[in-house]
Amino acid sequence: MANKLISEIPLPKSIANVFSARNISTAKDALSLTEFELMELLDVGLTEVRSALSQISEIVAPPYQTALSLMEQRFQNEHLGGHFPTGLKGLDAALCGGIPFGVLTELVGPAGIGKTQFCLKLSLLASLPTNYGGLDGRVIYIDVESKFSSRRLLEIGLRSFPEIFQMKEMAQEMAGRILVLRPTSLAEFTQSLEQIKVSLLQNQVKMLVIDSMAALVSGEHEQGARRQQTLSWHISFIKSLAEFSRIPVVVTNQVRSRNHDDASRYSFQVQSRDGAIETPMQYDSHLVAALGIQWAHAVTTRLVLEAKSGERFIKVAKSPISPPLAFPFHITSSGISLLSDDGKEVMGPEINAIHCQGSFPQTLDAGHNEIMNFGMEGLH
């Protein structure tokens, strides 16, 4: 709008002619000068200059929006920029509807906590018809660590939606909508990204799952700045996929031990009587998300899956629309279920802490690795 021609703005003819005579042809030209510079250049009074600038600004400036109007727009465009329900009532309420469209959602936690179980359930839900709360489309599932289990997927479906999965043909159709890729290296994954972008349109893909991004990067030999540069490209591309396709993109991440530099930046450290800094290891909060700060800034929503005293929790650690809440959960034959829909607000440094304290049951069917699908050829 700054390049809008002065001749297209309904100014009084006398002042418009003066602008034209002085080669001030666009709104940007006029607004780049001060009132006194225009008075001197146009040889007109302050009143005329202020009136002209007011009219020009009113035409080219974007209209303001209230919080109410933005909220109304969100509801009107829910199919483009809304949220996909996870089926976990309390979590969906906290996230204003579920997993957001068009951005990255990260699931981070220690091994065996339930990240893949969550991804399986989300993939299944996305494949379901809309009258069952699904997206009625395909899912691209990038299975880096060979943890995808078609047997477990069908078990979750049978327990959650028996009316669909008890019928063999319907069960095969739902499972056939989930396209599983297993890249063996970051280079192979990189080569498939452009193909995935095309497939998002051609194959009616409604969700992208990467399980896990950290495993892809950790298998590479590059270190330090060079690894971060490589990761930066992938972060940008995956974010562009989310924005381009307007679908939920779910990425799992691993945890690593906090090093000395990390520890010095976290407020949960306590000071001993002699003034030394101590980290309260008995709470096992020495774990942090892998992939670093650049990745952390790239994700819009971070859900931490953790365990404390033998109980599992899903924690909303980062979200532009939700307070930091923790929900207790367990894993059953029908997938992840919340033990309570009332989230407990998390305060202070506990928001970023990742616990793996005490023993907890291993996730179901961890050993099944069958693929009921097509590999790369399923994307053509």
N, C-alpha and C positions, 0 to 999 in steps of 0.2 A: 504493500500500500504506500510505502514511502516514495515509490517511483511513479505514483499517480500524477498525471499531467495537470498543471494548474488550469489549463483550458477546460478540463473535465469537471472542475469544481465550480459550483454556482456562486462565484464571487460577483460583486457589482462590476458592471462592464468597465467603468472608469479605472478601477484598481487592477482588474484583470489585464487591461491594455498596458498599464504601466509595468506589471510583472513581465509581460511578453517583450516589451521594449527593452527591458534591462536583462534579457536572457535568463530570467528565473523561470524555468519551464516545469519543474517538478516540485512536489510537496517537500521532498528532501532538501532541495535547494533553498526553499523559503525557511524551513524550520531549522536549518543549519546556521542561520544568521540571527544575531540578537535584534531586539526591537530597534535599538538606536542605529545599528548598521543598516537595517531596512529603511528607516526614516531618511537616512542620508542618501542611500542608493536610489530610493524611489521618489525622494523629494515630496513626501507626504507627511501628515501629522501623526502623532502617537496614537490618537484615537482610531484612525483609519488602519494603521498597522496592526494594532491589537485586535480589531474586529476581523481583519483578514486572517491573521494567525489563528484566531479562535475557530473560524469556519473551516480552515484547512485541517486543523487538529481534530475537529469533530468528525470530519470525513475519513481521515486516514487512520486514526487511532482505533485499535481493536476495542470493541465494547466490553465493559466490565461484566463479570458474572458473579452472582451471589452463591453462597454455599448451597442454598436451596435449589437454584437452577442447575447446578452441577449434579446434585443428587438426583433430580428429576431426569436429567440426561442419561445418567448411569442406568436408571431403571428402564428407560426407553430403549437403550442400546444394549440390553443385557446379553443378547445373543452374540454380540461382537466383542464386548469388553467385560463380560460378567465373570461368574465363578462356577466351578464345577463341584457339586457336592461330593464329599468323600463317603457319605453315609455315617459319619461319626458326628452325631447331632451337636454335641457341645463344641467340638472343633469347628464345624461348619458355621455355627453361630458366631464364634469368635472371629472367624475370617470373613464375616459378612456374606456367607454363601458357600465357601469352600476354596478349592485351589483356583487362583486367579488365571484368567486367560491372558495370553500375550506377553508374559514375563516368566522368569525362572523361579521355580520353587525348589528348594534344596531340602533333602532329608539327610541328616548327619547323625552318626552315632557309632558306637563300637560294634564289632562283628557279632552277629547272632542276636542283635537286639530287635530286629523285625523290619528293617528297611526294605528288603526284597519282598517280604510279605505285604507290606503297604503298597509297593509298586504293582504287585500281582493283582491286588484288589482294585486299585485304581484303573489298571488296564482292562480288567474284566468289566468294571462299571462303564467305562467309556465305550465299550463295544456293544452294550445293551441298547435295545430300542428306547426311544425317548419316553414312551409311556411307562418304562421301568426306571426312569431317572437317568438313563444313559445318554450318550451323544450319538448313538446309532452310526458309528463310523469305525475306521481302522485305527490301530495303534502301532506305531513303530517302537519296538522295545530293543534297545541296544544292550545286550547281555555280555558285559565285558568279562565277568568272572565265572561264567557258566553256571549261574545259580538259578536261572529260569527253570521252573518245573511245570510242565504241562499237566502232570498228574495233580499237583497241588492247585493249579489254576482251576481245573475241573472240579476238584473237591470243594473249593471255595464257592464256585458257581452252584454246585448241587445243593450245598447247605444254605446258601443265601437266596437262591432263586430256583427252587425245585421245579416250579411249573415250567421253566424253560429248559433246564439242564437234564430233566428226566427224559426228555425227548431227544433221541440220539441225533437226529438231523439238526435240530436247533442248537444242541451243544456243539456240534461240529462247525456250524456256521459261526457261532460266537467265537469259538477258539480260533477259527480260520481267519478272523479279522485282526488277529494280533501277529504282526510281522516281526520275527526275531532275527536280529543281526548279531554276529559274534566276531567283531574285529579282534585280531590278535596283536595289533600294535596301534600306536597313535597315528602312524603314517597310513595304515589301512583305514582307520576311522576317518582321517582327513579326506581320503579319496572318496569316501562314501557320502560326505556331507552334501555335496552339490546334487548328488542323486537323490538324497533324502529331501532336499528342498523342492525338487520337481515332484517327488512322490507325494508331498504334502498336499498338492493340488490335484494331481492326476488320480490318486487312489482314495480320495475322501478321508485322509488321515485326520483324526480329531484329537490325538494326544501323542506326545513324544516322551519316552522314558529313557534315560541314560543311567545304567546301573553297573559300574559306577565310574564317574569321571576321574576320581583319584586313582583308581586302578589303571586306567589308561595312561595317565601321566607317570605314575610310579614305575611303570615298566620301561621307561626311557632312560638312556644313559646321560642325557644332558643334565647339567646342574646349574644352580644359581641363576644369574641374570638371563642366560640363554634359555633355560627352561621356562622362566617367567614370560619371556618374549613369545615362546611357542604357545604357552597357555593363553596369553593375551589374545592371540589371533583366534583361538578356539572359543574363548569367552565371547568375543565380539560376534563371531559367526552364529553361535548358538542363540545369543540374544536376538540377533537379526531374524533367525528362524522363528522365534517366538513372536516377535513383533509383526513379521511378514504374514504369518499364517493365522495369527490370533487364536492359537490353541494353547492349552495348558502344557507346559514343558516341565517335567519333573526330573531332577538330577540327584542321585545319591552321592554322598561324600563320606570318606572315612575319617577316623580320628588319628591323631598322633600325640606323642608326649610333648608337653610344653618344654621348650628349651629355656636357657637362662634369659635370653633377650625377650622372649614372650613373657616370662614370669615377672620381669621388671615393669611390665606395662599393666598388670592386672591388680585391681584394688583388693582382691580377696586375701592377698598376702597380709600377714600380721607381723607386728614388731615384738620381738622378745624383750625381756627386761634389760638385757645388755645392749639393746639398740639394733641387733642384727635382724635382718628380714628373714622370716620363715614362711614356708608354704605349708598350709595345713593338709598334708598328704593323707591323713586319716580319713578325710572326706573324699579322697580320690578325685578331686577336681583339677588334677594336673593334666587332663586331656583337653586338647583343642581341635577344632576342625582342620583338616588338611587343606592344602592348596593355597593357603595364605590370604593376606588381606585384600589383594586385588580381586580374587574370586569372591570373597565375602561381600565386597561392594557390588558385585555384579548381580547377585541373587536378590530378588525383591522380598521373598518370604523364606525364612529359615526355620524349619521344624527340627528340633533336637529330640532324638529318641535316646533315652538313658535309663539306667537302673540304679535304684538306691534301696538297700536293705531287702533285696529280693523282689522289689516291685518295679514295674516298668512305668515310664512316664513319657508322654509326648508334650514337648514344651514349645510354645510359640516364642522363639528367641528373637525373631526379627520379622516385623510386618508394619507396613505403613498405616494399617487400619485396625490393628488389634493390640490390646495391652499384652504384656508378657504373662501368659497363663500356662499352667501345667495341668495335664489331664492324666490320671492313672489309666493304664490299659493292660489288656492281656490278649493273647493270641489263641484263638479257638479254631475248630475245624472250618468255621465260616470266615476266618480271617481276623484282622485286628478289630477289637471291640473296646469301647471305653467302659471303665468300671463306674465312672460318674460323669455326667454331662456338665457338672459344675466345676469349672476350672479354678485352680488356686493361683492367685496372683503371685508372681515371682518378683522379688525385690533385689536391688543392688547387684553385686557381682554374680549372684546365682543365675542371672539371665544368660551369661556367657559360659558358665561352667558346664562341663559335660561329665556326668558321673557314670561309673561302671562298678559300683560298689556292691559286694555280696553276690551270691549266685542267683541265677534266674534260669527258668526252663529253656532249653534250646528250642529254636523255632521248628515248626513242624515240617516234615518231609524235606529236610535240608539236603538229603542225598539224591533226590530225583532230578535228573537233568535232561529228560526227554524233550524234544522239540516237536510239537505238533504243528509244523509249518514248513516254510518254504525257503528260508535263507534269502540271499540277495535277489534271486530270481523272482521272488514274490513282489518286488518293488517295480518291476517293469510293466 
